[in-house]
Amino acid sequence: MRGVIVNFFRATWSLMLLWWAGLTSLAAQPADTTVLTASEFYGIIVNHHPLVRQAGLLSDEARSEVMQARGAFDPKLVSEYDRKEFGQNVYYDKWGAGLSIPILALGADLKVTYDRNNGDFINPEDRVPRSGLTGVGISIPVGQGLWADARRTALRQAQAAITLAEAERLKLINKTLFDAAKAYWEWYMTYQQLRLIDEGYRLADTRFVALRQRVLLGEAAAIDTTEALITVQDRAVQRQQVDVAYQNARLYLTTFLWRADGSTTQPVELPQRVIPQGVPPNRPSERLLQTLLLQAAEQHPDLTKLTAKAEQLRLEERFRRSLLQPQLSLNATLLSQTPVPNVGYDWSSYYAFRPDNHKIGASLVLPLFLRKERGKLRQIQLKAQQVGLDRQQTARTISNEVQTAWNELQGLDRQIQLQQQTVVNQRRLLQAEQQRFELGESSLFLVNAREAKRIDLSLKLEELRTKYQKALATLYYKAGTSGQE
């Protein structure tokens, strides 16, 4: 009978070795591992991630809008030529040229003109000296458009849009780093699960081998090996499940890994030997909360965007108010006969720029009811009030979200401290139970139960640590920063 039992267990053990050899390859880690720290991971994202590089284009796009708005103040050179000849007569031969230079500060236009008009049937008021007539003048809006006009308002609104685009860029970068932080610490969690489950499997396998030897020597009951084998099988299944989760977490992490290749970026695969870092020992202090609350109130991207929108509406309101004024503009030009080339400038033959040689003009337009202008002004004022109220509510919401994230972080910190003590106490119980089992005062069932409880408590500890790091990332994100500064 003893020989039958020995042969049975030998056959069973041979089959088990073949089966577990295939399973252990799933979770085996290379001996020469390399740690990818969280800070290194974030640095790769900031430097090479396509979304981060795309965010940088937002500011460039806003600057291009400013350049377009500045185009309204570009000097303009115009020239026009018109001639009519019929039969033997030149009815008219007209050439006019001019340079218009906008003055940003006043909303005025400085103008330089040249007219040369000849012909047999030219309009008398268009007659000028044969060499042409030069004019230097200015056009000034005295009423509407003196302090604010469409082109200056568009330029200043485009300049304010740079701040808005910068806030949008920062928000996109923060969101990308926030998602990356969650992916990194999820990778850390699955790695710790795989490590603990694999450790439990190896302990159960070692115990099964030792118990089998005792059975062969007649020092233990054969039924005990069945319970040990069930434990090994159960932990092998757990290890397979955790290995799948770990591989998926690694795969998701690689979506954030890129490298620069000239002007383009290329995806990077994460080698199998790369593992995550351990949990940082540092714990944030109460001073961090006050710093983040102050920073959120002053620099949060959502608040910065609303501030920029409010500034744009203020500029628009100023422009709309100017439209309620009369459209009164003045034009004044000093005139001078153009000297003939290669001939000295003779004051007796040519005119200089003198006050008595000039052109002046004025225009006045005044809508009687101004309903269109007053309606548009009221609409802008209402939008400004909405943005102001939205900013107040957003500021309050951000402050509460930062406080909530901080409270969750503190709660997790206290749970981690208690869980660490629980794991230490459970490890002591396991050691004591193993000593009793070796003395024959306990059973394998109790040892396995103590060990399974120790593994479960260790997994819960790692889960709490992962939640803590995610909560820390959430705290920074809610405060409008990535925490990498």
Contacts in CASP RR format, 6 or more apart in sequence:
PFRMAT RR
TARGET T0000
AUTHOR 0000-0000-0000
METHOD contacts of the structure
MODEL  1
MRGVIVNFFRATWSLMLLWWAGLTSLAAQPADTTVLTASEFYGIIVNHHP
LVRQAGLLSDEARSEVMQARGAFDPKLVSEYDRKEFGQNVYYDKWGAGLS
IPILALGADLKVTYDRNNGDFINPEDRVPRSGLTGVGISIPVGQGLWADA
RRTALRQAQAAITLAEAERLKLINKTLFDAAKAYWEWYMTYQQLRLIDEG
YRLADTRFVALRQRVLLGEAAAIDTTEALITVQDRAVQRQQVDVAYQNAR
LYLTTFLWRADGSTTQPVELPQRVIPQGVPPNRPSERLLQTLLLQAAEQH
PDLTKLTAKAEQLRLEERFRRSLLQPQLSLNATLLSQTPVPNVGYDWSSY
YAFRPDNHKIGASLVLPLFLRKERGKLRQIQLKAQQVGLDRQQTARTISN
EVQTAWNELQGLDRQIQLQQQTVVNQRRLLQAEQQRFELGESSLFLVNAR
EAKRIDLSLKLEELRTKYQKALATLYYKAGTSGQE
5 215 0 8 1.000
5 222 0 8 1.000
6 216 0 8 1.000
9 212 0 8 1.000
9 215 0 8 1.000
9 216 0 8 1.000
9 222 0 8 1.000
9 225 0 8 1.000
12 229 0 8 1.000
13 212 0 8 1.000
16 229 0 8 1.000
16 232 0 8 1.000
20 205 0 8 1.000
20 232 0 8 1.000
20 236 0 8 1.000
23 236 0 8 1.000
23 239 0 8 1.000
23 240 0 8 1.000
26 239 0 8 1.000
26 240 0 8 1.000
26 243 0 8 1.000
27 194 0 8 1.000
27 197 0 8 1.000
27 198 0 8 1.000
27 239 0 8 1.000
27 242 0 8 1.000
27 243 0 8 1.000
29 272 0 8 1.000
29 273 0 8 1.000
29 275 0 8 1.000
30 272 0 8 1.000
30 273 0 8 1.000
32 273 0 8 1.000
33 273 0 8 1.000
33 274 0 8 1.000
33 275 0 8 1.000
34 271 0 8 1.000
34 273 0 8 1.000
34 274 0 8 1.000
34 275 0 8 1.000
35 274 0 8 1.000
35 275 0 8 1.000
35 276 0 8 1.000
35 277 0 8 1.000
36 270 0 8 1.000
36 274 0 8 1.000
36 275 0 8 1.000
36 276 0 8 1.000
36 277 0 8 1.000
37 277 0 8 1.000
38 181 0 8 1.000
38 184 0 8 1.000
38 276 0 8 1.000
38 277 0 8 1.000
39 484 0 8 1.000
41 180 0 8 1.000
41 184 0 8 1.000
41 256 0 8 1.000
42 177 0 8 1.000
42 180 0 8 1.000
42 181 0 8 1.000
42 482 0 8 1.000
42 484 0 8 1.000
43 484 0 8 1.000
44 256 0 8 1.000
44 257 0 8 1.000
44 258 0 8 1.000
44 259 0 8 1.000
44 268 0 8 1.000
45 52 0 8 1.000
45 176 0 8 1.000
45 177 0 8 1.000
45 180 0 8 1.000
45 256 0 8 1.000
45 258 0 8 1.000
46 52 0 8 1.000
46 173 0 8 1.000
46 177 0 8 1.000
46 484 0 8 1.000
47 260 0 8 1.000
48 258 0 8 1.000
48 259 0 8 1.000
48 260 0 8 1.000
48 265 0 8 1.000
49 176 0 8 1.000
49 256 0 8 1.000
49 258 0 8 1.000
49 265 0 8 1.000
50 258 0 8 1.000
50 265 0 8 1.000
51 172 0 8 1.000
51 173 0 8 1.000
51 176 0 8 1.000
52 172 0 8 1.000
52 173 0 8 1.000
52 176 0 8 1.000
53 265 0 8 1.000
54 172 0 8 1.000
55 168 0 8 1.000
55 169 0 8 1.000
55 170 0 8 1.000
55 172 0 8 1.000
55 173 0 8 1.000
55 176 0 8 1.000
56 169 0 8 1.000
58 165 0 8 1.000
58 166 0 8 1.000
58 168 0 8 1.000
58 169 0 8 1.000
58 172 0 8 1.000
59 162 0 8 1.000
59 165 0 8 1.000
59 166 0 8 1.000
59 169 0 8 1.000
61 165 0 8 1.000
62 158 0 8 1.000
62 161 0 8 1.000
62 162 0 8 1.000
62 164 0 8 1.000
62 165 0 8 1.000
62 166 0 8 1.000
63 162 0 8 1.000
65 158 0 8 1.000
65 161 0 8 1.000
66 155 0 8 1.000
66 158 0 8 1.000
66 159 0 8 1.000
66 161 0 8 1.000
66 162 0 8 1.000
68 158 0 8 1.000
69 151 0 8 1.000
69 154 0 8 1.000
69 155 0 8 1.000
69 157 0 8 1.000
69 158 0 8 1.000
69 159 0 8 1.000
70 155 0 8 1.000
72 102 0 8 1.000
72 151 0 8 1.000
72 154 0 8 1.000
72 155 0 8 1.000
73 102 0 8 1.000
73 104 0 8 1.000
73 151 0 8 1.000
73 155 0 8 1.000
74 102 0 8 1.000
75 99 0 8 1.000
75 100 0 8 1.000
75 101 0 8 1.000
75 102 0 8 1.000
76 99 0 8 1.000
76 100 0 8 1.000
77 97 0 8 1.000
77 98 0 8 1.000
77 99 0 8 1.000
78 97 0 8 1.000
78 98 0 8 1.000
78 99 0 8 1.000
78 100 0 8 1.000
79 95 0 8 1.000
79 96 0 8 1.000
79 97 0 8 1.000
79 98 0 8 1.000
80 94 0 8 1.000
80 95 0 8 1.000
80 96 0 8 1.000
80 97 0 8 1.000
81 94 0 8 1.000
81 95 0 8 1.000
81 96 0 8 1.000
82 92 0 8 1.000
82 94 0 8 1.000
82 95 0 8 1.000
83 90 0 8 1.000
83 92 0 8 1.000
83 93 0 8 1.000
83 94 0 8 1.000
84 90 0 8 1.000
84 91 0 8 1.000
84 92 0 8 1.000
84 93 0 8 1.000
85 91 0 8 1.000
89 120 0 8 1.000
89 121 0 8 1.000
90 118 0 8 1.000
90 119 0 8 1.000
90 120 0 8 1.000
91 119 0 8 1.000
91 120 0 8 1.000
91 121 0 8 1.000
91 122 0 8 1.000
92 117 0 8 1.000
92 118 0 8 1.000
92 119 0 8 1.000
92 120 0 8 1.000
92 121 0 8 1.000
92 122 0 8 1.000
93 117 0 8 1.000
93 118 0 8 1.000
93 119 0 8 1.000
94 115 0 8 1.000
94 116 0 8 1.000
94 117 0 8 1.000
94 118 0 8 1.000
94 122 0 8 1.000
94 126 0 8 1.000
95 115 0 8 1.000
95 116 0 8 1.000
95 117 0 8 1.000
96 113 0 8 1.000
96 114 0 8 1.000
96 115 0 8 1.000
96 116 0 8 1.000
97 113 0 8 1.000
97 114 0 8 1.000
98 111 0 8 1.000
98 112 0 8 1.000
98 113 0 8 1.000
98 114 0 8 1.000
99 111 0 8 1.000
99 112 0 8 1.000
99 113 0 8 1.000
100 109 0 8 1.000
100 110 0 8 1.000
100 111 0 8 1.000
101 109 0 8 1.000
101 110 0 8 1.000
101 111 0 8 1.000
101 112 0 8 1.000
102 108 0 8 1.000
102 109 0 8 1.000
102 110 0 8 1.000
102 151 0 8 1.000
103 109 0 8 1.000
103 110 0 8 1.000
104 152 0 8 1.000
104 155 0 8 1.000
106 140 0 8 1.000
106 146 0 8 1.000
107 140 0 8 1.000
107 141 0 8 1.000
107 145 0 8 1.000
107 146 0 8 1.000
107 149 0 8 1.000
107 152 0 8 1.000
108 138 0 8 1.000
108 139 0 8 1.000
108 140 0 8 1.000
108 141 0 8 1.000
109 138 0 8 1.000
109 139 0 8 1.000
110 137 0 8 1.000
110 138 0 8 1.000
111 135 0 8 1.000
111 136 0 8 1.000
111 137 0 8 1.000
111 138 0 8 1.000
111 139 0 8 1.000
111 333 0 8 1.000
112 134 0 8 1.000
112 135 0 8 1.000
112 136 0 8 1.000
112 137 0 8 1.000
113 134 0 8 1.000
113 135 0 8 1.000
113 136 0 8 1.000
113 333 0 8 1.000
114 132 0 8 1.000
114 133 0 8 1.000
114 134 0 8 1.000
114 135 0 8 1.000
114 338 0 8 1.000
115 126 0 8 1.000
115 128 0 8 1.000
115 132 0 8 1.000
115 133 0 8 1.000
116 128 0 8 1.000
116 131 0 8 1.000
116 132 0 8 1.000
116 133 0 8 1.000
116 338 0 8 1.000
117 126 0 8 1.000
117 127 0 8 1.000
117 128 0 8 1.000
117 132 0 8 1.000
118 130 0 8 1.000
128 337 0 8 1.000
129 337 0 8 1.000
129 338 0 8 1.000
129 350 0 8 1.000
131 337 0 8 1.000
131 338 0 8 1.000
131 339 0 8 1.000
131 340 0 8 1.000
132 337 0 8 1.000
132 338 0 8 1.000
133 335 0 8 1.000
133 336 0 8 1.000
133 337 0 8 1.000
133 338 0 8 1.000
134 335 0 8 1.000
134 336 0 8 1.000
134 337 0 8 1.000
134 338 0 8 1.000
135 333 0 8 1.000
135 334 0 8 1.000
135 335 0 8 1.000
135 336 0 8 1.000
135 353 0 8 1.000
136 333 0 8 1.000
136 334 0 8 1.000
136 353 0 8 1.000
137 331 0 8 1.000
137 332 0 8 1.000
137 333 0 8 1.000
137 334 0 8 1.000
138 331 0 8 1.000
138 332 0 8 1.000
138 333 0 8 1.000
139 329 0 8 1.000
139 330 0 8 1.000
139 331 0 8 1.000
140 146 0 8 1.000
140 329 0 8 1.000
140 330 0 8 1.000
140 331 0 8 1.000
141 149 0 8 1.000
141 327 0 8 1.000
141 328 0 8 1.000
141 329 0 8 1.000
142 328 0 8 1.000
142 329 0 8 1.000
142 330 0 8 1.000
143 322 0 8 1.000
143 325 0 8 1.000
143 326 0 8 1.000
143 327 0 8 1.000
143 328 0 8 1.000
143 329 0 8 1.000
144 322 0 8 1.000
144 323 0 8 1.000
144 325 0 8 1.000
144 326 0 8 1.000
144 327 0 8 1.000
144 328 0 8 1.000
145 322 0 8 1.000
145 325 0 8 1.000
146 322 0 8 1.000
147 318 0 8 1.000
147 322 0 8 1.000
148 315 0 8 1.000
148 318 0 8 1.000
148 319 0 8 1.000
148 321 0 8 1.000
148 322 0 8 1.000
149 319 0 8 1.000
149 322 0 8 1.000
150 319 0 8 1.000
153 315 0 8 1.000
153 316 0 8 1.000
153 318 0 8 1.000
153 319 0 8 1.000
156 315 0 8 1.000
157 312 0 8 1.000
157 315 0 8 1.000
157 316 0 8 1.000
160 308 0 8 1.000
160 311 0 8 1.000
160 312 0 8 1.000
160 315 0 8 1.000
161 308 0 8 1.000
161 312 0 8 1.000
163 304 0 8 1.000
163 307 0 8 1.000
163 308 0 8 1.000
163 311 0 8 1.000
164 304 0 8 1.000
164 305 0 8 1.000
164 308 0 8 1.000
164 309 0 8 1.000
164 312 0 8 1.000
166 304 0 8 1.000
167 301 0 8 1.000
167 302 0 8 1.000
167 304 0 8 1.000
167 305 0 8 1.000
167 308 0 8 1.000
168 301 0 8 1.000
168 305 0 8 1.000
170 301 0 8 1.000
170 304 0 8 1.000
170 480 0 8 1.000
171 301 0 8 1.000
171 302 0 8 1.000
171 305 0 8 1.000
171 480 0 8 1.000
173 482 0 8 1.000
174 301 0 8 1.000
174 476 0 8 1.000
174 477 0 8 1.000
174 480 0 8 1.000
174 481 0 8 1.000
174 482 0 8 1.000
175 477 0 8 1.000
176 256 0 8 1.000
177 473 0 8 1.000
177 482 0 8 1.000
177 483 0 8 1.000
177 484 0 8 1.000
178 473 0 8 1.000
178 474 0 8 1.000
178 476 0 8 1.000
178 477 0 8 1.000
178 482 0 8 1.000
179 256 0 8 1.000
180 256 0 8 1.000
181 469 0 8 1.000
181 470 0 8 1.000
181 473 0 8 1.000
182 470 0 8 1.000
182 473 0 8 1.000
183 249 0 8 1.000
183 252 0 8 1.000
183 253 0 8 1.000
183 255 0 8 1.000
183 256 0 8 1.000
184 253 0 8 1.000
184 276 0 8 1.000
185 276 0 8 1.000
185 466 0 8 1.000
185 469 0 8 1.000
185 470 0 8 1.000
185 473 0 8 1.000
186 249 0 8 1.000
186 252 0 8 1.000
186 466 0 8 1.000
187 246 0 8 1.000
187 249 0 8 1.000
187 250 0 8 1.000
187 252 0 8 1.000
187 253 0 8 1.000
187 276 0 8 1.000
188 276 0 8 1.000
188 277 0 8 1.000
188 278 0 8 1.000
188 279 0 8 1.000
188 466 0 8 1.000
188 469 0 8 1.000
189 249 0 8 1.000
189 462 0 8 1.000
189 463 0 8 1.000
189 466 0 8 1.000
190 242 0 8 1.000
190 245 0 8 1.000
190 246 0 8 1.000
190 248 0 8 1.000
190 249 0 8 1.000
191 246 0 8 1.000
191 249 0 8 1.000
191 275 0 8 1.000
191 276 0 8 1.000
192 459 0 8 1.000
192 462 0 8 1.000
193 242 0 8 1.000
193 245 0 8 1.000
193 246 0 8 1.000
193 459 0 8 1.000
193 462 0 8 1.000
194 239 0 8 1.000
194 242 0 8 1.000
194 243 0 8 1.000
194 246 0 8 1.000
196 455 0 8 1.000
196 458 0 8 1.000
196 459 0 8 1.000
196 462 0 8 1.000
197 235 0 8 1.000
197 238 0 8 1.000
197 239 0 8 1.000
197 242 0 8 1.000
197 455 0 8 1.000
198 239 0 8 1.000
199 455 0 8 1.000
200 235 0 8 1.000
200 451 0 8 1.000
200 455 0 8 1.000
201 232 0 8 1.000
201 235 0 8 1.000
201 236 0 8 1.000
201 238 0 8 1.000
201 239 0 8 1.000
203 451 0 8 1.000
204 228 0 8 1.000
204 231 0 8 1.000
204 232 0 8 1.000
204 235 0 8 1.000
204 448 0 8 1.000
204 451 0 8 1.000
205 232 0 8 1.000
207 228 0 8 1.000
207 231 0 8 1.000
207 444 0 8 1.000
207 447 0 8 1.000
208 225 0 8 1.000
208 228 0 8 1.000
208 229 0 8 1.000
208 231 0 8 1.000
208 232 0 8 1.000
211 220 0 8 1.000
211 224 0 8 1.000
211 225 0 8 1.000
211 228 0 8 1.000
211 444 0 8 1.000
212 225 0 8 1.000
212 228 0 8 1.000
214 220 0 8 1.000
215 221 0 8 1.000
215 222 0 8 1.000
215 224 0 8 1.000
215 225 0 8 1.000
224 444 0 8 1.000
227 444 0 8 1.000
227 445 0 8 1.000
227 448 0 8 1.000
228 444 0 8 1.000
228 448 0 8 1.000
231 448 0 8 1.000
250 270 0 8 1.000
253 270 0 8 1.000
254 267 0 8 1.000
254 268 0 8 1.000
254 269 0 8 1.000
254 270 0 8 1.000
257 267 0 8 1.000
257 268 0 8 1.000
257 269 0 8 1.000
257 270 0 8 1.000
258 265 0 8 1.000
258 266 0 8 1.000
258 267 0 8 1.000
258 268 0 8 1.000
259 265 0 8 1.000
259 266 0 8 1.000
259 268 0 8 1.000
279 465 0 8 1.000
279 468 0 8 1.000
279 469 0 8 1.000
283 413 0 8 1.000
284 409 0 8 1.000
284 472 0 8 1.000
284 475 0 8 1.000
289 402 0 8 1.000
289 403 0 8 1.000
289 406 0 8 1.000
292 402 0 8 1.000
292 475 0 8 1.000
292 476 0 8 1.000
292 479 0 8 1.000
292 481 0 8 1.000
293 399 0 8 1.000
293 402 0 8 1.000
293 403 0 8 1.000
293 479 0 8 1.000
295 479 0 8 1.000
295 480 0 8 1.000
295 481 0 8 1.000
296 303 0 8 1.000
296 398 0 8 1.000
296 399 0 8 1.000
296 402 0 8 1.000
296 478 0 8 1.000
296 479 0 8 1.000
296 480 0 8 1.000
297 303 0 8 1.000
297 395 0 8 1.000
297 398 0 8 1.000
297 399 0 8 1.000
299 480 0 8 1.000
299 481 0 8 1.000
300 395 0 8 1.000
300 398 0 8 1.000
300 479 0 8 1.000
300 480 0 8 1.000
301 480 0 8 1.000
302 394 0 8 1.000
302 398 0 8 1.000
302 480 0 8 1.000
303 391 0 8 1.000
303 394 0 8 1.000
303 395 0 8 1.000
303 398 0 8 1.000
306 387 0 8 1.000
306 388 0 8 1.000
306 390 0 8 1.000
306 391 0 8 1.000
306 394 0 8 1.000
307 391 0 8 1.000
309 387 0 8 1.000
310 384 0 8 1.000
310 387 0 8 1.000
310 388 0 8 1.000
310 391 0 8 1.000
313 380 0 8 1.000
313 383 0 8 1.000
313 384 0 8 1.000
313 387 0 8 1.000
314 384 0 8 1.000
316 380 0 8 1.000
317 377 0 8 1.000
317 380 0 8 1.000
317 381 0 8 1.000
317 384 0 8 1.000
320 373 0 8 1.000
320 376 0 8 1.000
320 377 0 8 1.000
320 380 0 8 1.000
321 377 0 8 1.000
323 370 0 8 1.000
323 373 0 8 1.000
323 376 0 8 1.000
323 377 0 8 1.000
324 370 0 8 1.000
324 373 0 8 1.000
324 374 0 8 1.000
324 377 0 8 1.000
326 364 0 8 1.000
326 365 0 8 1.000
326 366 0 8 1.000
327 363 0 8 1.000
327 364 0 8 1.000
327 365 0 8 1.000
327 366 0 8 1.000
328 362 0 8 1.000
328 363 0 8 1.000
328 364 0 8 1.000
329 362 0 8 1.000
329 363 0 8 1.000
330 360 0 8 1.000
330 361 0 8 1.000
330 362 0 8 1.000
331 359 0 8 1.000
331 360 0 8 1.000
331 361 0 8 1.000
331 362 0 8 1.000
332 358 0 8 1.000
332 359 0 8 1.000
332 360 0 8 1.000
332 361 0 8 1.000
333 358 0 8 1.000
333 359 0 8 1.000
333 360 0 8 1.000
334 353 0 8 1.000
334 354 0 8 1.000
334 355 0 8 1.000
334 357 0 8 1.000
334 358 0 8 1.000
335 351 0 8 1.000
335 353 0 8 1.000
335 357 0 8 1.000
335 358 0 8 1.000
335 359 0 8 1.000
336 350 0 8 1.000
336 351 0 8 1.000
336 352 0 8 1.000
336 353 0 8 1.000
336 354 0 8 1.000
336 357 0 8 1.000
337 350 0 8 1.000
337 351 0 8 1.000
338 350 0 8 1.000
339 345 0 8 1.000
339 350 0 8 1.000
351 357 0 8 1.000
367 373 0 8 1.000
398 478 0 8 1.000
398 479 0 8 1.000
398 480 0 8 1.000
401 478 0 8 1.000
402 475 0 8 1.000
402 478 0 8 1.000
402 479 0 8 1.000
404 478 0 8 1.000
405 471 0 8 1.000
405 474 0 8 1.000
405 475 0 8 1.000
405 478 0 8 1.000
406 475 0 8 1.000
408 471 0 8 1.000
408 474 0 8 1.000
409 468 0 8 1.000
409 471 0 8 1.000
409 472 0 8 1.000
409 475 0 8 1.000
412 464 0 8 1.000
412 467 0 8 1.000
412 468 0 8 1.000
412 471 0 8 1.000
413 468 0 8 1.000
415 464 0 8 1.000
416 461 0 8 1.000
416 464 0 8 1.000
416 465 0 8 1.000
416 468 0 8 1.000
419 457 0 8 1.000
419 460 0 8 1.000
419 461 0 8 1.000
419 464 0 8 1.000
420 461 0 8 1.000
422 457 0 8 1.000
422 461 0 8 1.000
423 454 0 8 1.000
423 457 0 8 1.000
423 458 0 8 1.000
423 461 0 8 1.000
426 450 0 8 1.000
426 453 0 8 1.000
426 454 0 8 1.000
426 457 0 8 1.000
427 454 0 8 1.000
429 450 0 8 1.000
429 454 0 8 1.000
430 447 0 8 1.000
430 450 0 8 1.000
430 451 0 8 1.000
430 453 0 8 1.000
430 454 0 8 1.000
433 442 0 8 1.000
433 446 0 8 1.000
433 447 0 8 1.000
433 450 0 8 1.000
434 447 0 8 1.000
434 450 0 8 1.000
436 442 0 8 1.000
437 443 0 8 1.000
437 444 0 8 1.000
437 446 0 8 1.000
437 447 0 8 1.000
476 482 0 8 1.000
476 483 0 8 1.000
END
